[in-house]
């Protein structure tokens, strides 16, 4: 009985150890040792030993690695799933990654098999199941299966947004639906923007208006400039001054401002007499015109400038006093800040999350941000852990 009991305990212990090891390998981070790259776990133990010229963070259990100017992919165990044979590669998204080989582009799956044939001069990223491709100087559209919905006949093809793609054919612009069929008047406009919130800005004779998804001009082409719809309103300019309209074309905020920026979280930056403040959707001034520069609210906070850069909350109160030479939101609740030539990160409360010692900090994605110290590249986590030696 003791032997059986001991065997069960040992078996459970081994299963737990294997499970712990597997969990550790589910979170691997690119790490630089000198000029060579590999992968470590959270404890900075080497799982995939250094030896690569460059390494990307994992995405969908695959990571891009570079050696001798060729790219491939490894799995969480460090095994080469896709051999080093591509000139450039992208991240895996929805099981596919863009690759470039011999001046041609395509998409592969996680086993390295082509999903979209590597034969196109250029390929864009997939949006809403479609991507634009270029061959022989002309653009077309294909789907996730690599089927060409529309052949290469356009001078320009945009990304699919709200189910539609803006295209340029012979100097005139219009829209295609996801089946490749034209809407409205076809190729009719001198300029056109992507759809946002069911509406798209279009221009003829230097005047802008908006069409709906059926191609109907629901807002007449009468404005000097416009912005896309955001939170139900779009910025418009007439007589050199800016305001906002709703989707029926009603001017809900008078055109009385020197400049405006799209609404975010119910407030829009607006400029009057060379100073910026914030207005609500009725045009009421919520935060006074006192800043030299403002940015839209995001996550309850906005970056503002008054000689120095700081942070305010939606009630206009200072969350972080203006004391930085530069500041920008870099995602996942953090703000990159600069004093002199050195960058670091703070939280919205002003607490320093990452010391100001880097030459450059890029946006956080999946808990990691790319940083530079001089010309050397590395990665840091939100808690400040450095993945380089």
RODO-2510 file (C-alpha; in nm, 4 decimals, decimal comma):
residues 389
     n   res          X          Y          Z
     1     x     0,0000     0,0000     0,0000
     2     x     0,2886     0,2388     0,0881
     3     x     0,4511     0,1664    -0,2506
     4     x     0,1262     0,2408    -0,4365
     5     x     0,0765     0,5576    -0,2299
     6     x     0,4338     0,6697    -0,3022
     7     x     0,3903     0,5969    -0,6734
     8     x     0,0738     0,8070    -0,6877
     9     x     0,2435     1,0988    -0,5076
    10     x     0,5476     1,0822    -0,7389
    11     x     0,3234     1,0642    -1,0432
    12     x     0,1217     1,3666    -0,9291
    13     x     0,4425     1,5586    -0,8520
    14     x     0,5830     1,4830    -1,1988
    15     x     0,2568     1,5882    -1,3655
    16     x     0,2574     1,9137    -1,1670
    17     x     0,6227     1,9784    -1,2582
    18     x     0,5528     1,9171    -1,6269
    19     x     0,2474     2,1465    -1,6062
    20     x     0,4510     2,4203    -1,4373
    21     x     0,7220     2,3918    -1,7025
    22     x     0,4630     2,4064    -1,9805
    23     x     0,3035     2,7149    -1,8236
    24     x     0,6431     2,8850    -1,7967
    25     x     0,7040     2,8196    -2,1647
    26     x     0,3697     2,9752    -2,2564
    27     x     0,5211     3,3137    -2,1645
    28     x     0,8545     3,3614    -2,3321
    29     x     1,0195     3,6948    -2,3974
    30     x     1,2791     3,7959    -2,6562
    31     x     1,6035     3,8743    -2,4765
    32     x     1,9339     4,0123    -2,5989
    33     x     2,2708     3,8934    -2,4682
    34     x     2,5347     4,1187    -2,6166
    35     x     2,4329     4,1341    -2,9816
    36     x     2,2639     3,7922    -2,9935
    37     x     1,9007     3,7090    -2,9244
    38     x     1,7091     3,4216    -2,7688
    39     x     1,4087     3,3722    -2,5383
    40     x     1,3714     3,3656    -2,1590
    41     x     1,0834     3,3046    -1,9209
    42     x     0,9585     3,5501    -1,6563
    43     x     1,2388     3,4419    -1,4272
    44     x     1,4823     3,5336    -1,7081
    45     x     1,5904     3,1704    -1,7425
    46     x     1,7047     3,0909    -2,0957
    47     x     1,4571     2,8618    -2,2720
    48     x     1,5737     2,9311    -2,6282
    49     x     1,9430     3,0136    -2,6067
    50     x     2,0863     3,3203    -2,7758
    51     x     2,2301     3,2907    -3,1225
    52     x     1,9896     3,4878    -3,3446
    53     x     2,0592     3,8292    -3,4931
    54     x     1,7089     3,9473    -3,4008
    55     x     1,3957     3,8072    -3,2382
    56     x     1,0338     3,9247    -3,2178
    57     x     0,7876     3,8680    -2,9305
    58     x     0,5668     3,5572    -2,9517
    59     x     0,2294     3,5844    -3,1189
    60     x    -0,0044     3,2840    -3,1323
    61     x     0,2761     3,0542    -3,0051
    62     x     0,5082     3,1518    -3,2886
    63     x     0,7971     3,3999    -3,2880
    64     x     0,9942     3,5431    -3,5786
    65     x     1,3731     3,5060    -3,5633
    66     x     1,6458     3,6362    -3,7918
    67     x     1,9871     3,4930    -3,8762
    68     x     2,2185     3,5931    -4,1617
    69     x     1,9504     3,8310    -4,3000
    70     x     1,6870     3,5567    -4,3307
    71     x     1,3725     3,5201    -4,1195
    72     x     1,1831     3,2167    -3,9953
    73     x     0,9641     3,1144    -3,6995
    74     x     1,0204     2,9108    -3,3822
    75     x     0,7683     2,7593    -3,1408
    76     x     0,7631     2,7799    -2,7594
    77     x     1,0176     2,4980    -2,7367
    78     x     1,2577     2,6823    -2,9653
    79     x     1,2116     2,4402    -3,2543
    80     x     1,2276     2,5894    -3,6044
    81     x     0,8725     2,5517    -3,7365
    82     x     0,9364     2,7692    -4,0410
    83     x     1,2935     2,7626    -4,1721
    84     x     1,5038     3,0764    -4,2138
    85     x     1,4254     3,1642    -4,5741
    86     x     1,2248     3,4888    -4,5855
    87     x     1,3495     3,8431    -4,6431
    88     x     1,0896     3,9955    -4,4073
    89     x     0,8048     3,8580    -4,1950
    90     x     0,5169     3,9903    -3,9859
    91     x     0,3419     3,8690    -3,6713
    92     x     0,0899     3,5853    -3,6740
    93     x    -0,2641     3,7210    -3,6550
    94     x    -0,5604     3,4831    -3,6797
    95     x    -0,3244     3,2016    -3,7773
    96     x    -0,1567     3,3867    -4,0648
    97     x     0,1656     3,5864    -4,1097
    98     x     0,2770     3,7999    -4,4028
    99     x     0,6132     3,7026    -4,5562
   100     x     0,8347     3,8383    -4,8327
   101     x     1,0656     3,6233    -5,0451
   102     x     1,2505     3,7100    -5,3664
   103     x     1,0677     4,0437    -5,3890
   104     x     0,7248     3,8772    -5,3695
   105     x     0,4778     3,8720    -5,0797
   106     x     0,2230     3,6231    -4,9492
   107     x     0,0776     3,4793    -4,6286
   108     x     0,1665     3,1524    -4,4536
   109     x    -0,0085     2,9534    -4,1798
   110     x     0,1506     2,8428    -3,8514
   111     x     0,2979     2,5320    -4,0146
   112     x     0,4680     2,7437    -4,2804
   113     x     0,2361     2,6502    -4,5662
   114     x     0,1277     2,9318    -4,8037
   115     x    -0,2323     3,0421    -4,7560
   116     x    -0,1964     3,3325    -4,9951
   117     x     0,0529     3,2468    -5,2692
   118     x     0,3881     3,4271    -5,2440
   119     x     0,3527     3,5938    -5,5815
   120     x     0,2345     3,9497    -5,5191
   121     x     0,4437     4,2651    -5,5489
   122     x     0,2792     4,4077    -5,2368
   123     x     0,0215     4,2911    -4,9837
   124     x    -0,1502     4,4921    -4,7109
   125     x    -0,2678     4,3661    -4,3727
   126     x    -0,6024     4,1874    -4,3572
   127     x    -0,8947     4,3955    -4,2293
   128     x    -1,2411     4,2470    -4,1946
   129     x    -1,1324     3,9411    -4,3936
   130     x    -0,9971     4,1284    -4,6971
   131     x    -0,6619     4,2675    -4,8072
   132     x    -0,5346     4,4730    -5,0982
   133     x    -0,2689     4,3319    -5,3317
   134     x    -0,0548     4,4924    -5,6009
   135     x     0,0679     4,3358    -5,9229
   136     x     0,2125     4,5098    -6,2283
   137     x     0,1444     4,8502    -6,0745
   138     x    -0,2298     4,7927    -6,0225
   139     x    -0,4276     4,6954    -5,7103
   140     x    -0,6899     4,4316    -5,6414
   141     x    -0,8603     4,2633    -5,3435
   142     x    -0,8374     3,9075    -5,2096
   143     x    -0,9898     3,7186    -4,9158
   144     x    -0,8514     3,5005    -4,6358
   145     x    -0,8515     3,1955    -4,8626
   146     x    -0,6309     3,3742    -5,1146
   147     x    -0,9143     3,4091    -5,3661
   148     x    -0,9030     3,7295    -5,5700
   149     x    -1,2391     3,9018    -5,5189
   150     x    -1,1387     4,1748    -5,7620
   151     x    -0,8453     4,1590    -6,0029
   152     x    -0,5611     4,4086    -6,0220
   153     x    -0,7323     4,6953    -6,2054
   154     x    -0,7299     4,9862    -5,9577
   155     x    -0,4847     5,2704    -5,9046
   156     x    -0,5482     5,2540    -5,5288
   157     x    -0,7281     5,0214    -5,2870
   158     x    -0,7814     5,1058    -4,9195
   159     x    -0,8452     4,8850    -4,6165
   160     x    -1,1862     4,7301    -4,5569
   161     x    -1,3692     4,9347    -4,2924
   162     x    -1,7350     4,9023    -4,1967
   163     x    -1,7683     4,6421    -4,4730
   164     x    -1,6526     4,8653    -4,7604
   165     x    -1,3312     4,9403    -4,9479
   166     x    -1,2449     5,2763    -5,1047
   167     x    -1,0866     5,2457    -5,4521
   168     x    -0,9423     5,4748    -5,7195
   169     x    -1,0109     5,3930    -6,0824
   170     x    -0,8656     5,6264    -6,3452
   171     x    -0,8486     5,9221    -6,1082
   172     x    -1,2055     5,8807    -5,9767
   173     x    -1,2883     5,7259    -5,6403
   174     x    -1,5734     5,5128    -5,5144
   175     x    -1,6564     5,2165    -5,2937
   176     x    -1,6819     4,8390    -5,3249
   177     x    -1,8642     4,6081    -5,0852
   178     x    -1,7055     4,2855    -4,9587
   179     x    -1,8281     4,1009    -5,2681
   180     x    -1,6453     4,3476    -5,4937
   181     x    -1,9582     4,5250    -5,6202
   182     x    -1,9782     4,9034    -5,6599
   183     x    -2,2181     5,1087    -5,4498
   184     x    -2,3922     5,4356    -5,5361
   185     x    -2,2688     5,6220    -5,8430
   186     x    -1,9601     5,4043    -5,8863
   187     x    -1,6296     5,5841    -5,9470
   188     x    -1,7516     5,9380    -5,9160
   189     x    -1,5524     6,1371    -5,6596
   190     x    -1,2236     6,3261    -5,6786
   191     x    -1,1359     6,2150    -5,3242
   192     x    -1,2895     5,9813    -5,0672
   193     x    -1,2199     5,8606    -4,7122
   194     x    -1,2812     5,5274    -4,5402
   195     x    -1,6201     5,4514    -4,3872
   196     x    -1,6543     5,5273    -4,0176
   197     x    -1,9724     5,4633    -3,8201
   198     x    -2,1651     5,3950    -4,1408
   199     x    -2,0652     5,7180    -4,3149
   200     x    -1,7828     5,8144    -4,5534
   201     x    -1,6520     6,1574    -4,6510
   202     x    -1,6373     6,2322    -5,0248
   203     x    -1,5238     6,5324    -5,2297
   204     x    -1,5912     6,6881    -5,5682
   205     x    -1,5165     7,0418    -5,6891
   206     x    -1,3182     7,1061    -5,3691
   207     x    -1,6281     7,0576    -5,1530
   208     x    -1,6822     6,7746    -4,9041
   209     x    -1,9906     6,5866    -4,7882
   210     x    -2,0884     6,2379    -4,6720
   211     x    -2,2416     5,9253    -4,8250
   212     x    -2,4108     5,6342    -4,6487
   213     x    -2,3590     5,2621    -4,7164
   214     x    -2,6021     5,2719    -5,0092
   215     x    -2,3977     5,5478    -5,1711
   216     x    -2,6587     5,8172    -5,1050
   217     x    -2,5248     6,1692    -5,0425
   218     x    -2,6901     6,2235    -4,7052
   219     x    -2,4783     6,5304    -4,6240
   220     x    -2,4413     6,7663    -4,9248
   221     x    -2,0947     6,8412    -5,0631
   222     x    -2,0604     7,1951    -4,9252
   223     x    -1,7779     7,1952    -4,6703
   224     x    -1,4194     7,3106    -4,7225
   225     x    -1,2777     7,0302    -4,5083
   226     x    -1,4180     6,7468    -4,2974
   227     x    -1,3086     6,4719    -4,0599
   228     x    -1,4478     6,1208    -4,0154
   229     x    -1,7370     6,0463    -3,7800
   230     x    -1,6484     5,9671    -3,4203
   231     x    -1,9034     5,9140    -3,1437
   232     x    -2,1797     6,0172    -3,3845
   233     x    -2,0324     6,3523    -3,4882
   234     x    -1,7951     6,4685    -3,7647
   235     x    -1,5795     6,7803    -3,7760
   236     x    -1,6564     7,0186    -4,0648
   237     x    -1,5059     7,3484    -4,1802
   238     x    -1,6854     7,6342    -4,3478
   239     x    -1,5657     7,9910    -4,3825
   240     x    -1,2322     7,8814    -4,2409
   241     x    -1,3859     7,7849    -3,9047
   242     x    -1,4602     7,4402    -3,7588
   243     x    -1,7626     7,2828    -3,5921
   244     x    -1,9439     6,9463    -3,5817
   245     x    -2,2408     6,7896    -3,7599
   246     x    -2,4476     6,4812    -3,6842
   247     x    -2,5327     6,2054    -3,9347
   248     x    -2,8364     6,3971    -4,0601
   249     x    -2,6104     6,6891    -4,1504
   250     x    -2,7377     6,9089    -3,8686
   251     x    -2,4773     7,1479    -3,7312
   252     x    -2,4859     7,0596    -3,3604
   253     x    -2,1674     7,2505    -3,2699
   254     x    -2,1367     7,5854    -3,4524
   255     x    -1,8421     7,6417    -3,6875
   256     x    -1,6740     7,8876    -3,4518
   257     x    -1,3360     7,7321    -3,3786
   258     x    -0,9920     7,7729    -3,5395
   259     x    -0,9288     7,3977    -3,5136
   260     x    -1,0916     7,0896    -3,3639
   261     x    -1,0035     6,7236    -3,3129
   262     x    -1,2478     6,4292    -3,3190
   263     x    -1,4516     6,3481    -3,0093
   264     x    -1,3160     6,0982    -2,7609
   265     x    -1,5031     5,9947    -2,4473
   266     x    -1,7579     6,2732    -2,4970
   267     x    -1,5115     6,5601    -2,5286
   268     x    -1,3317     6,7172    -2,8253
   269     x    -1,0192     6,9348    -2,8257
   270     x    -1,1009     7,2769    -2,9751
   271     x    -0,8827     7,5802    -3,0465
   272     x    -0,9840     7,9429    -3,0093
   273     x    -0,7516     8,2465    -3,0220
   274     x    -0,4404     8,0245    -3,0310
   275     x    -0,5366     7,8330    -2,7153
   276     x    -0,6810     7,4841    -2,6812
   277     x    -0,9565     7,3596    -2,4514
   278     x    -1,2309     7,0946    -2,4575
   279     x    -1,5968     7,1142    -2,5602
   280     x    -1,8841     6,8701    -2,5200
   281     x    -2,1265     6,7559    -2,7911
   282     x    -2,3436     7,0665    -2,7522
   283     x    -2,0468     7,2989    -2,7958
   284     x    -2,0352     7,3889    -2,4265
   285     x    -1,6843     7,4740    -2,3070
   286     x    -1,5981     7,2147    -2,0409
   287     x    -1,2234     7,2779    -1,9982
   288     x    -1,1045     7,6374    -2,0623
   289     x    -0,8920     7,7501    -2,3572
   290     x    -0,5541     7,7673    -2,1843
   291     x    -0,3286     7,5060    -2,3458
   292     x    -0,0850     7,5363    -2,6352
   293     x    -0,1592     7,1767    -2,7381
   294     x    -0,4094     6,9077    -2,6412
   295     x    -0,4811     6,5465    -2,7304
   296     x    -0,8122     6,3520    -2,7199
   297     x    -0,9210     6,1819    -2,3990
   298     x    -0,8372     5,8141    -2,3717
   299     x    -0,9030     5,5996    -2,0672
   300     x    -1,0263     5,9034    -1,8724
   301     x    -0,7127     6,1143    -1,9267
   302     x    -0,5711     6,3518    -2,1880
   303     x    -0,2224     6,4814    -2,2594
   304     x    -0,1964     6,8626    -2,2504
   305     x     0,0841     7,1129    -2,3034
   306     x     0,1380     7,4464    -2,1340
   307     x     0,5121     7,5064    -2,1792
   308     x     0,5595     7,1580    -2,0294
   309     x     0,3645     6,8365    -2,0864
   310     x     0,1209     6,6936    -1,8324
   311     x    -0,2018     6,4987    -1,7901
   312     x    -0,5565     6,6044    -1,7001
   313     x    -0,8713     6,4108    -1,6096
   314     x    -1,2158     6,4687    -1,7638
   315     x    -1,3076     6,7296    -1,5008
   316     x    -1,0089     6,9383    -1,6089
   317     x    -0,8043     6,8786    -1,2958
   318     x    -0,4341     6,8023    -1,3234
   319     x    -0,3584     6,4325    -1,2845
   320     x     0,0095     6,4858    -1,3605
   321     x     0,1535     6,8354    -1,3342
   322     x     0,3110     6,9729    -1,6546
   323     x     0,6801     6,9033    -1,5982
   324     x     0,7867     6,6843    -1,8881
   325     x     0,9470     6,7869    -2,2186
   326     x     0,7271     6,5387    -2,4061
   327     x     0,4565     6,2838    -2,3274
   328     x     0,2570     6,0270    -2,5241
   329     x     0,0150     5,7444    -2,4517
   330     x     0,1800     5,4119    -2,5393
   331     x    -0,1005     5,1734    -2,4432
   332     x    -0,1875     4,9419    -2,1547
   333     x    -0,2418     5,2354    -1,9180
   334     x     0,1078     5,3822    -1,9452
   335     x     0,2454     5,7110    -2,0764
   336     x     0,5961     5,7548    -2,2135
   337     x     0,7577     6,0730    -2,0799
   338     x     1,0775     6,2526    -2,1713
   339     x     1,3048     6,4897    -1,9808
   340     x     1,6022     6,6006    -2,1868
   341     x     1,7093     6,3084    -2,4042
   342     x     1,5842     6,0297    -2,1738
   343     x     1,2518     5,8450    -2,1883
   344     x     1,0664     5,6494    -1,9222
   345     x     0,7062     5,5663    -1,8320
   346     x     0,4500     5,6851    -1,5787
   347     x     0,1034     5,5707    -1,4791
   348     x    -0,1952     5,8058    -1,5077
   349     x    -0,1513     5,8816    -1,1365
   350     x     0,1952     6,0176    -1,2074
   351     x     0,3733     5,7264    -1,0418
   352     x     0,6935     5,6375    -1,2250
   353     x     0,6597     5,2861    -1,3661
   354     x     0,9825     5,2762    -1,5699
   355     x     1,2852     5,5004    -1,4996
   356     x     1,3768     5,7740    -1,7477
   357     x     1,6920     5,6242    -1,8972
   358     x     1,6101     5,5119    -2,2508
   359     x     1,6770     5,6814    -2,5844
   360     x     1,3357     5,5776    -2,7173
   361     x     1,0287     5,3809    -2,6035
   362     x     0,7721     5,2458    -2,8512
   363     x     0,4129     5,1356    -2,7810
   364     x     0,3321     4,8481    -2,5458
   365     x     0,1835     4,5398    -2,7114
   366     x     0,0901     4,2299    -2,5129
   367     x     0,2861     4,3503    -2,2108
   368     x     0,6107     4,4361    -2,3929
   369     x     0,7546     4,7565    -2,5366
   370     x     1,0504     4,7912    -2,7702
   371     x     1,3163     5,0298    -2,6375
   372     x     1,6458     5,1705    -2,7578
   373     x     1,9538     5,2572    -2,5562
   374     x     2,1588     5,4421    -2,8116
   375     x     2,1585     5,2111    -3,1130
   376     x     2,0982     4,8946    -2,9080
   377     x     1,7501     4,7426    -2,9142
   378     x     1,5765     4,5666    -2,6248
   379     x     1,2382     4,4933    -2,4677
   380     x     1,0896     4,5932    -2,1331
   381     x     0,7806     4,4741    -1,9457
   382     x     0,5272     4,7009    -1,7742
   383     x     0,6903     4,6365    -1,4376
   384     x     1,0228     4,7594    -1,5762
   385     x     1,1832     4,4174    -1,6235
   386     x     1,4525     4,4492    -1,8892
   387     x     1,4938     4,1690    -2,1396
   388     x     1,8512     4,2399    -2,2392
   389     x     2,1949     4,2183    -2,0797
***
